[in-house]
Amino acid sequence: MDIGFIGLGVMGQPMALNLARATSLIVWNRTAARSEALRAAGATVAPSPTEVLRRARVVFVMLADGAAIDATLARGTARFAQNVAGRTIVHMGTTSPGYSRLLDADIRAAGGSYVEAPVSGSRKPAEAGQLVAMVAGEPAATETVRPLLRPMCHETIICGPVPNALLMKLAVNLFLITMVTGLAEAVHFADRHGLDMGQFLTVLDAGPMASSVSRVKAVKLVDRDFDVQASIANVLENNRLVAEAARAAGLASPLLDVCHALYGDTLSLGHGEADMVAVLRAIEARSDAPRRSP
């Protein structure tokens, strides 16, 4: 059985490459050049998403947002049922929980199965097959998908019914966003006080706050390496999704609200495609802004 993979962006391409090394894979991406690495790895490159959906019984979808997913599946048209009937659609990106709940209902009504499987991790863990998958859906569908995730994910957590996996992903992202923003502010504070930044990294790495995230992001911050792993634009969109889910539940999100403003500033400064550590630019801009007289 061919497995399908649609969406070969920053995360999707390395994920699909790991899957292609383990199984027969058919892929499609809107920008065709992104498919060439998959072709070299032995995957079949389809001329359209419809061809992927025609040939594969399980199709992983790693797309930017709900609009891209709807367009790919032809949702809202007569072709939608033809595309999803008898197939398991695995949504691996990050959208609102409400969108996912409705997509689940539509796919099942059309005779297909649906699984949420958003992942925790950025490009480097994706390349290493070390992502963490959060999975939700009907038990039979999740058990079909679970072994297929192994080449991409070192851990798979079954979260229950849709949209619990996306809610779990948003909770994890809330921590990630606020943590990396705090780390950027700490690097800014240490640097502007003239501290030895090598010593700063040593102290951070030796202490209780050290993590795989801090070890990667702190070095990028100190080196001013903004090569993308998770982009400012993507993080801002994730921030929005978390904030909307919090508001819908009547929850306060004060740290997230501050981060939203900072990542919005970073985007406005022209760094939307840079890594999330480029939030440092917005913090620096606030420090360097002319101070108003009392």
Phi, psi and chi 1 to 4 in degrees:
 res  aa     phi    psi   chi1   chi2   chi3   chi4
   1 MET       -  126.7  176.2 -177.6   67.8      -
   2 ASP   -70.1  141.3  -79.9  -19.5      -      -
   3 ILE  -103.6  140.6  -53.1  -59.8      -      -
   4 GLY  -105.5  151.3      -      -      -      -
   5 PHE  -142.9  122.4 -159.2  106.4      -      -
   6 ILE  -120.1  122.4  -64.9  174.0      -      -
   7 GLY   109.6   97.8      -      -      -      -
   8 LEU  -115.5   53.1  -55.5  173.5      -      -
   9 GLY   -83.1 -153.5      -      -      -      -
  10 VAL   -55.2  -42.1  170.6      -      -      -
  11 MET   -92.8  -41.3  -69.1  -72.1  -69.9      -
  12 GLY   -63.4  -38.8      -      -      -      -
  13 GLN   -63.2  -51.2 -172.0 -171.0   63.4      -
  14 PRO   -65.7  -32.6   18.6  -30.2      -      -
  15 MET   -63.1  -47.0  -69.2  165.5   65.0      -
  16 ALA   -65.1  -35.1      -      -      -      -
  17 LEU   -62.5  -42.9  -79.3  168.2      -      -
  18 ASN   -63.8  -38.1  -76.4  -35.5      -      -
  19 LEU   -68.9  -38.6 -166.2   55.7      -      -
  20 ALA   -64.2  -29.5      -      -      -      -
  21 ARG   -74.7  -12.2  -64.7  176.1 -175.0  121.1
  22 ALA  -113.8  -15.6      -      -      -      -
  23 THR  -156.0  170.9 -169.4      -      -      -
  24 SER   -77.0  119.0  176.7      -      -      -
  25 LEU  -126.2  139.2 -168.8   67.1      -      -
  26 ILE  -120.7  131.9  179.6  168.6      -      -
  27 VAL  -129.1  159.7  -56.1      -      -      -
  28 TRP  -148.0  144.1  179.1   82.2      -      -
  29 ASN  -144.2  142.8 -169.7   67.8      -      -
  30 ARG   -59.1  -43.3 -176.3  176.7   59.1 -178.2
  31 THR   -88.9  106.7  -57.1      -      -      -
  32 ALA   -59.9  -33.6      -      -      -      -
  33 ALA   -58.6  -28.7      -      -      -      -
  34 ARG   -68.1  -15.1  -60.4  -75.1  -61.2  177.9
  35 SER   -84.9  -15.3  -58.0      -      -      -
  36 GLU   -64.6  -36.4  -69.5  -50.2  -52.6      -
  37 ALA   -63.6  -33.4      -      -      -      -
  38 LEU   -71.2  -39.4  -88.1  -61.6      -      -
  39 ARG   -60.3  -43.5 -166.4 -167.0  -55.1  -84.4
  40 ALA   -64.0  -27.1      -      -      -      -
  41 ALA   -86.0    0.9      -      -      -      -
  42 GLY   102.8    0.2      -      -      -      -
  43 ALA   -76.9  155.6      -      -      -      -
  44 THR   -88.0  130.8  -60.7      -      -      -
  45 VAL   -98.7  118.2  176.9      -      -      -
  46 ALA   -84.8  151.1      -      -      -      -
  47 PRO   -77.1  -13.4   28.0  -34.7      -      -
  48 SER  -158.3  159.2   68.8      -      -      -
  49 PRO   -64.1  -30.5   20.7  -31.5      -      -
  50 THR   -60.0  -37.0  -58.8      -      -      -
  51 GLU   -66.7  -38.7 -179.4   68.6    7.6      -
  52 VAL   -61.2  -47.1  176.2      -      -      -
  53 LEU   -67.2  -29.5  -67.8  158.9      -      -
  54 ARG   -71.0  -38.1 -175.7 -176.0   68.9   81.9
  55 ARG   -93.1  -26.6  -70.4 -177.3   49.4  174.6
  56 ALA  -104.2  145.5      -      -      -      -
  57 ARG   -95.2  -22.1  -68.0  -59.1  173.1 -172.7
  58 VAL  -124.2  124.9  176.6      -      -      -
  59 VAL  -126.0  117.7  178.9      -      -      -
  60 PHE   -84.6  134.0  -67.5   94.0      -      -
  61 VAL  -122.4  116.8  179.1      -      -      -
  62 MET  -123.5   80.3 -171.4   63.9  171.3      -
  63 LEU  -120.0  165.5  -65.7  169.4      -      -
  64 ALA   -69.7  -36.9      -      -      -      -
  65 ASP  -159.8  178.9   52.2   32.3      -      -
  66 GLY   -62.3  -37.0      -      -      -      -
  67 ALA   -61.9  -40.5      -      -      -      -
  68 ALA   -67.5  -39.1      -      -      -      -
  69 ILE   -64.3  -47.1  -65.2  170.2      -      -
  70 ASP   -59.4  -43.0  -69.6  -12.0      -      -
  71 ALA   -65.1  -40.4      -      -      -      -
  72 THR   -66.8  -40.3  -63.8      -      -      -
  73 LEU   -86.4   -4.9  -60.8  178.9      -      -
  74 ALA    59.6   36.9      -      -      -      -
  75 ARG   -64.2  137.6 -170.6  176.6  177.7 -153.7
  76 GLY    91.6    1.9      -      -      -      -
  77 THR  -123.5  171.7   75.4      -      -      -
  78 ALA   -66.2  -23.0      -      -      -      -
  79 ARG   -76.6  -14.7  -69.2 -173.9  -67.0  113.2
  80 PHE   -58.4  -50.2  176.1   70.8      -      -
  81 ALA   -60.8  -40.2      -      -      -      -
  82 GLN   -62.3  -35.7  -61.3  170.8   12.6      -
  83 ASN   -73.9  -32.6  -74.6  -22.2      -      -
  84 VAL  -110.9  -18.0  -56.0      -      -      -
  85 ALA   -59.9  130.1      -      -      -      -
  86 GLY    75.6    7.4      -      -      -      -
  87 ARG  -119.7  158.3  -68.6  158.7 -178.1   80.6
  88 THR  -108.0  116.5  -60.6      -      -      -
  89 ILE   -96.7  124.7  -53.8  -60.4      -      -
  90 VAL  -111.6  109.5 -173.2      -      -      -
  91 HIS   -88.7  109.1  172.2   22.6      -      -
  92 MET  -104.6   -6.3  -59.8 -162.4   76.1      -
  93 GLY   -84.7 -166.3      -      -      -      -
  94 THR  -121.7  113.5  -53.9      -      -      -
  95 THR  -129.7 -179.1   57.9      -      -      -
  96 SER   -69.4  147.2   74.4      -      -      -
  97 PRO   -58.3  -36.8  -26.0   35.1      -      -
  98 GLY   -62.8  -42.3      -      -      -      -
  99 TYR   -60.3  -45.4  168.4   84.1      -      -
 100 SER   -63.6  -39.7 -173.9      -      -      -
 101 ARG   -60.5  -43.0 -174.3 -173.9  -71.3  111.1
 102 LEU   -70.4  -38.1  -67.1  173.3      -      -
 103 LEU   -63.8  -41.6 -179.4   60.8      -      -
 104 ASP   -55.9  -48.0  174.9   36.1      -      -
 105 ALA   -62.7  -42.1      -      -      -      -
 106 ASP   -66.9  -42.4  -75.0   -7.3      -      -
 107 ILE   -66.4  -42.9  -72.9  174.5      -      -
 108 ARG   -67.6  -35.8  -70.5 -160.7  -75.0  146.0
 109 ALA   -65.4  -27.8      -      -      -      -
 110 ALA   -87.6    2.4      -      -      -      -
 111 GLY    94.6   13.8      -      -      -      -
 112 GLY  -108.4 -179.0      -      -      -      -
 113 SER  -118.9  154.2  -61.4      -      -      -
 114 TYR  -136.1  136.3  176.0   76.3      -      -
 115 VAL  -134.6  131.2  172.8      -      -      -
 116 GLU   -85.2  134.8  -74.6  180.0  -16.8      -
 117 ALA  -148.1   55.9      -      -      -      -
 118 PRO   -63.6  155.3   26.6  -35.1      -      -
 119 VAL  -121.6  150.8  -67.4      -      -      -
 120 SER  -103.7  129.1  179.7      -      -      -
 121 GLY   135.2  161.2      -      -      -      -
 122 SER  -113.3 -160.5   57.8      -      -      -
 123 ARG   -61.3  -43.3 -172.7 -179.6   65.4 -172.2
 124 LYS   -61.9  -50.2  -67.9  -62.6 -177.2 -176.1
 125 PRO   -60.9  -32.5  -24.5   34.1      -      -
 126 ALA   -63.6  -41.8      -      -      -      -
 127 GLU   -64.2  -35.0  -69.4  170.8  -11.9      -
 128 ALA   -87.2   -1.6      -      -      -      -
 129 GLY    67.7   30.9      -      -      -      -
 130 GLN  -115.2   30.1  -67.7  -65.4  -56.9      -
 131 LEU   -76.9  163.7  -62.5  167.8      -      -
 132 VAL  -113.5  123.2  175.6      -      -      -
 133 ALA   -98.6  134.8      -      -      -      -
 134 MET  -108.1  121.9  -66.7  146.1  -80.6      -
 135 VAL  -120.9  134.9  176.6      -      -      -
 136 ALA  -141.3  148.0      -      -      -      -
 137 GLY   152.1 -174.1      -      -      -      -
 138 GLU   -63.9  139.6  -66.3  -66.6  -41.9      -
 139 PRO   -52.0  -42.5  -28.3   35.6      -      -
 140 ALA   -62.6  -39.9      -      -      -      -
 141 ALA   -70.0  -42.8      -      -      -      -
 142 THR   -65.3  -35.1   60.3      -      -      -
 143 GLU   -70.6  -29.5  -73.9  -52.2  -52.7      -
 144 THR   -67.3  -40.6  -64.4      -      -      -
 145 VAL   -81.2  -32.6  169.0      -      -      -
 146 ARG   -52.1  -50.6 -171.1  172.2 -167.2  169.6
 147 PRO   -65.8  -24.7   20.6  -31.8      -      -
 148 LEU   -72.8  -17.3  -59.5  176.4      -      -
 149 LEU   -80.3  -16.3  -67.1  167.3      -      -
 150 ARG   -58.7  -38.3  -72.1  175.7 -171.2  146.9
 151 PRO   -66.1  -19.7  -21.9   34.7      -      -
 152 MET  -103.0  -26.6  -59.4 -179.7  -78.1      -
 153 CYS  -132.6  130.9  -54.3      -      -      -
 154 HIS   -84.3  -11.1   76.0   98.2      -      -
 155 GLU  -145.0  137.1 -169.2   76.0   40.8      -
 156 THR  -128.2  124.4  -62.1      -      -      -
 157 ILE  -112.6  120.8  -48.5  -61.3      -      -
 158 ILE   -82.7  120.5  -56.6  -63.1      -      -
 159 CYS  -104.7    0.2  -61.2      -      -      -
 160 GLY   102.3 -146.8      -      -      -      -
 161 PRO   -78.8  159.5   28.5  -35.1      -      -
 162 VAL   -61.4  134.7  173.2      -      -      -
 163 PRO  -107.5   36.3   38.1  -34.4      -      -
 164 ASN   -60.8  -32.5  -79.6    7.0      -      -
 165 ALA   -66.0  -41.5      -      -      -      -
 166 LEU   -70.1  -36.2  -87.6  166.0      -      -
 167 LEU   -62.7  -40.1  -73.9  168.2      -      -
 168 MET   -63.1  -44.0 -172.1   71.5   73.6      -
 169 LYS   -60.7  -41.9  171.8   67.8 -174.9  -68.0
 170 LEU   -66.0  -37.6  -65.2 -177.9      -      -
 171 ALA   -63.6  -42.8      -      -      -      -
 172 VAL   -65.1  -41.1  170.1      -      -      -
 173 ASN   -65.9  -33.0  -81.8    2.0      -      -
 174 LEU   -58.4  -45.4 -165.1  160.7      -      -
 175 PHE   -64.7  -44.7  178.7   45.3      -      -
 176 LEU   -60.3  -47.8  173.2   66.6      -      -
 177 ILE   -62.8  -47.3  -67.4  167.3      -      -
 178 THR   -68.8  -35.0   54.5      -      -      -
 179 MET   -66.0  -48.2  175.9  173.7   59.1      -
 180 VAL   -67.5  -35.7  172.4      -      -      -
 181 THR   -65.2  -42.0  -52.9      -      -      -
 182 GLY   -62.8  -38.5      -      -      -      -
 183 LEU   -65.2  -41.1  179.8   59.7      -      -
 184 ALA   -61.4  -40.8      -      -      -      -
 185 GLU   -67.2  -36.9 -171.0  168.9  -33.4      -
 186 ALA   -65.4  -41.9      -      -      -      -
 187 VAL   -63.0  -42.6  167.0      -      -      -
 188 HIS   -60.2  -45.4  177.0   62.6      -      -
 189 PHE   -60.9  -47.6  178.4   90.7      -      -
 190 ALA   -65.3  -42.8      -      -      -      -
 191 ASP   -65.3  -45.8 -179.5   53.8      -      -
 192 ARG   -70.9  -17.7  -68.7  -62.2  178.0   97.0
 193 HIS   -90.2    4.6  -82.5   87.8      -      -
 194 GLY    74.5   20.7      -      -      -      -
 195 LEU   -71.9  156.3  -60.9 -178.2      -      -
 196 ASP   -70.3  114.1 -176.6  -51.7      -      -
 197 MET   -73.8  -25.0  -63.1  -51.4  -68.6      -
 198 GLY   -65.5  -41.2      -      -      -      -
 199 GLN   -65.5  -38.7  -73.3 -176.2  -14.2      -
 200 PHE   -57.5  -45.8  171.7   83.8      -      -
 201 LEU   -64.1  -38.4  -68.2  175.7      -      -
 202 THR   -64.7  -44.9  -60.8      -      -      -
 203 VAL   -64.0  -45.4  170.7      -      -      -
 204 LEU   -61.3  -44.8  179.5   64.4      -      -
 205 ASP   -69.2  -28.0 -163.5   38.4      -      -
 206 ALA   -86.2  -14.1      -      -      -      -
 207 GLY   -95.0 -178.9      -      -      -      -
 208 PRO   -73.1  -13.8   26.3  -34.7      -      -
 209 MET   -85.6   -5.5  -72.6   84.8   71.1      -
 210 ALA   -64.8  141.8      -      -      -      -
 211 SER  -154.5  171.9   68.4      -      -      -
 212 SER   -61.9  -32.6   57.7      -      -      -
 213 VAL   -69.4  -48.2  172.2      -      -      -
 214 SER   -64.0  -35.9   71.8      -      -      -
 215 ARG   -65.8  -34.4  -69.3 -173.2 -179.9  100.7
 216 VAL   -81.7  -49.7  170.9      -      -      -
 217 LYS   -73.4  -33.1  -63.9  -59.2 -171.7 -176.0
 218 ALA   -65.2  -42.1      -      -      -      -
 219 VAL   -63.4  -42.5  172.3      -      -      -
 220 LYS   -61.5  -40.2  -74.7  176.7   70.4   66.3
 221 LEU   -65.3  -47.4  -78.2  159.3      -      -
 222 VAL   -64.2  -39.0  169.6      -      -      -
 223 ASP   -83.5   -3.7  -68.6  -14.5      -      -
 224 ARG    53.3   45.0  -57.3 -176.3   72.3   80.6
 225 ASP   -96.1  104.0  169.8   15.9      -      -
 226 PHE  -103.3   17.8  -58.5  133.1      -      -
 227 ASP   -59.0  134.4 -174.5   44.4      -      -
 228 VAL   -74.7  132.4   66.7      -      -      -
 229 GLN  -117.4  -45.1  -66.0  175.3  -19.5      -
 230 ALA  -139.5  117.7      -      -      -      -
 231 SER   -76.2  157.4   73.9      -      -      -
 232 ILE   -56.1  -45.2  -71.4  -69.5      -      -
 233 ALA   -61.3  -42.0      -      -      -      -
 234 ASN   -67.6  -41.8  180.0 -105.2      -      -
 235 VAL   -65.9  -38.5  172.3      -      -      -
 236 LEU   -62.5  -40.6 -174.8   60.3      -      -
 237 GLU   -65.3  -41.7  173.1   63.1   11.6      -
 238 ASN   -63.0  -40.3  -86.1  -98.5      -      -
 239 ASN   -58.2  -43.4 -166.8  -48.0      -      -
 240 ARG   -62.4  -43.4 -179.3 -173.8   67.3   79.4
 241 LEU   -63.5  -41.7  -68.5  171.1      -      -
 242 VAL   -64.7  -44.5  179.9      -      -      -
 243 ALA   -62.8  -40.6      -      -      -      -
 244 GLU   -64.8  -41.2  -74.1 -177.3   -5.4      -
 245 ALA   -65.9  -36.1      -      -      -      -
 246 ALA   -66.2  -45.9      -      -      -      -
 247 ARG   -63.2  -39.4  -74.2 -165.1  -66.2  -88.4
 248 ALA   -62.4  -28.6      -      -      -      -
 249 ALA   -96.2    3.0      -      -      -      -
 250 GLY    71.8   30.6      -      -      -      -
 251 LEU  -103.4  143.4  -54.9  177.2      -      -
 252 ALA   -78.0  145.4      -      -      -      -
 253 SER  -141.6   62.7   55.5      -      -      -
 254 PRO   -63.9  -42.2   20.5  -32.4      -      -
 255 LEU   -66.9  -40.7  -68.5  178.0      -      -
 256 LEU   -62.7  -36.5 -167.0   70.0      -      -
 257 ASP   -65.1  -38.9  -65.7  -17.9      -      -
 258 VAL   -64.7  -43.6  171.6      -      -      -
 259 CYS   -61.9  -39.5  -68.5      -      -      -
 260 HIS   -58.5  -42.8 -171.5  -86.8      -      -
 261 ALA   -64.1  -42.2      -      -      -      -
 262 LEU   -67.8  -42.5  -74.5  167.5      -      -
 263 TYR   -70.9  -32.0  -77.3   90.0      -      -
 264 GLY   -63.6  -42.1      -      -      -      -
 265 ASP   -61.1  -42.0  -72.4   -7.7      -      -
 266 THR   -63.3  -41.3  -48.4      -      -      -
 267 LEU   -61.8  -43.8 -174.4   71.5      -      -
 268 SER   -64.4  -27.4  -63.5      -      -      -
 269 LEU   -78.4   -2.6  -70.7  167.9      -      -
 270 GLY    95.7   19.4      -      -      -      -
 271 HIS  -111.6   29.4  -54.3  -62.4      -      -
 272 GLY   -60.7  -30.9      -      -      -      -
 273 GLU   -95.2    0.4  -61.9  -52.9  -49.0      -
 274 ALA   -80.6  165.7      -      -      -      -
 275 ASP   -64.0  158.7 -172.2   70.6      -      -
 276 MET   -59.5  -23.1   66.6 -175.4  -61.6      -
 277 VAL   -66.0  -14.0  -63.4      -      -      -
 278 ALA   -65.8   -5.0      -      -      -      -
 279 VAL   -56.5  -21.7   70.6      -      -      -
 280 LEU   -53.1  -35.5  177.7   64.8      -      -
 281 ARG   -61.5  -40.7  -59.0  -81.8 -159.2 -179.5
 282 ALA   -69.4  -38.0      -      -      -      -
 283 ILE   -65.4  -43.5  -63.5  169.7      -      -
 284 GLU   -62.2  -40.6  -69.7  173.2  -23.7      -
 285 ALA   -62.4  -36.9      -      -      -      -
 286 ARG   -69.6  -37.0  -68.2 -168.1 -178.8 -163.3
 287 SER   -66.1  -36.5  -71.0      -      -      -
 288 ASP   -89.0   -6.5  -64.5  -22.6      -      -
 289 ALA   -66.1  142.4      -      -      -      -
 290 PRO   -56.8  133.4  -21.8   32.7      -      -
 291 ARG   -81.7  137.4  -60.0 -177.3 -176.3  -82.3
 292 ARG   -77.7  145.5  -66.4 -178.0  178.9  178.3
 293 SER   -70.6  147.1  -59.2      -      -      -
 294 PRO   -62.0      -   -8.2   14.6      -      -
